[in-house]
Amino acid sequence: MSAAYRIYIDNVQHNISADPKKLWDYIQSNKGSTRIPKVVTDEKHSSHETPDDIVNSFASYFKSVYAVPDTISANVSPELNHSPQHVVVSNITFDEIISALKSLKNKPTAGPDQIPSYLIKDCRYALFKPLHILFNLALFANTFPNTWKIAKICPVLKTGKFFHSNNF
């Protein structure tokens, strides 16, 4: 990261409460466009326009083509079937957090908290201490928030027209 950019990021971080407009200007300058189409047509030729309907159309299609295996462990080697069921992680270090935050992609995508990944990455030096406390507390208490267990699935166009859900 160039020195000028680092100074700019530090300035944005330190002036969030004094000048929130600079933060929102920064966020606006890094916004991208969505890859989700505005209208989707499903296999029944029904048209979906609202975000909820579009997502549900994709979910319905993916559910229709996914088959749960009869026995998941049939293809797993016997040694793995008898392995311990718990992974032990005693502590997460500051360096591991900084490294993970540094590896985030500079994209406008966000998780359930609606915070874009580029913002988390750029503010990593302000966030690593609270994240260190949260992550290690979750490990110590052996309790993880339900939102940490949510996955976001983005459909990727295989072939054909962009507005047909079964082309993803």
N, C-alpha and C positions, 0 to 999 in steps of 0.2 A: 504494500500500500504506500503510495507516495506521501511525503511529509505534508504537503498542502492539503491533500484529502483527509489525512488523519487529523489535522488541525480543524478542518471544517466539521468533521464528525464530532470531535471533542467539543467544539463550540455549540453544535446543535444539542448535544447531550447536556451540557452545563446550563444552557439557557432555556430548557424546556418549560420550566415554570415561569420564568421571566418573560419569555417571548414564544408562546406556543405556535404562533403563526409560522415561525421558521421550521418547526418540526413538521407541520402540515404541508408547507411548501416542499420540504424534502420528500415527504411521503407521496405527494402528488407527482413530483418529478420522476419517481421510480415506479409509478403505476403502469401496469401493462394491460393488455386486453385479454379477455377470457377466451378459452378454447372451446367453451360449450356453445353450441349453436343456439340461436334465438328461437328456432322452431325445430321440433323433431317429429318425424313420422314413424310410428311403430309398425310391426309386421301386420297389423290389422288395418293399416292405412289411416289410423287415427292421428290427428295432429295435436301436438302438445306445445304450449307456449310459455306457461309459467315455470319458474325454476323448479318448484316442487313436482309439477307434472313431468317435466323433462327428466329429473332425477329418478322419479318413480318408473318412468318408461324404461330407462336404462336398467334399473334394478330388476324389473319384471323380465326383461330380455335375458339378463345375465343369469337370473334364477332358472329360467327355462332351459338354458344350455349347460348348466353346471350340474353334474351328477356327483353325489356324495358316494365315495367308495364303500362297498359293503364292509370290508375290514381294512382299516387304515394300517394296522400293525402287520398285515400279511406280507408287505413288501419291506419291512424293517428287519434288519439282521437280529438274531437272537441276543447278541451282546448288548444291543441298544435297548431291547425290551426290558432288561434288568438293571439298567443304569439308574442312578438316583434321580428323583423327580424334581429336585430343587437345585437351582443354580445359586451359588453363594457368592455374593459381592459384598464385601465388608465396608467399603468406603469409596467414594468417588472423589478424586482429587481436583484441585483448581485447574491444573494443567489439562486434565481430561475434559473438563467443561469448556475451557477456552478452545481446545482443539476441536471439539464437536461443534461449537458455535461458529468457529472459523470455517468449518467445512460446509456450512449451509450454503445453498445456492442463492445467488442474488436474484430472486424471483418474487413477484408480487403474491405468490400463493400464501395462504394462511391456514392455520389450524382452527380448532373450535374457538379459540380465543380471538380470532379475527385479526391477529397481529401478523403482518407480512414477514416472511423469513428474512428478507434483506434488512429489515429494521432490527430484528433480533441479532442478526450477524453484526450489523454496524454498531449496535449498542452493547456488544458482548462484554466490554470492560466495565460497564455500569451494572450489568445483569449477573455476572458470574458469581458474586458473593451471595446474593439471595438464592440463586439457583443451586449453589453448593449446599446451602442450608436445607432447602426444600428436598433435593434429591437424597441427601444423606438421612434426613428425617424420615422420608418414605421408606428407605432401606432399613433403617433401625426399627421402625414401627411395623414393617412388613405389611404396609397398607398403601395402596396406590389409588389415586383419584380415578373415577370411571372415565373421565375425559382423556386420560393418558392411554386408555385401552381402545380408543376409537381410531379407526383407519379411514383415510380419505382415498377413495378410488376414482381415478380420472379415466374416462374412456378414451381410447386411442383409435383413430380411424384406421381400419384395415384396408378396405377397398370400397369403391362405390361412392355413392352420394353422401355428403356430410349430414344431411337431415334425416337419414334412416337409421334408427337405433340398432338394427341388426347388422349394420356395417362396421360396428365397433367391436 
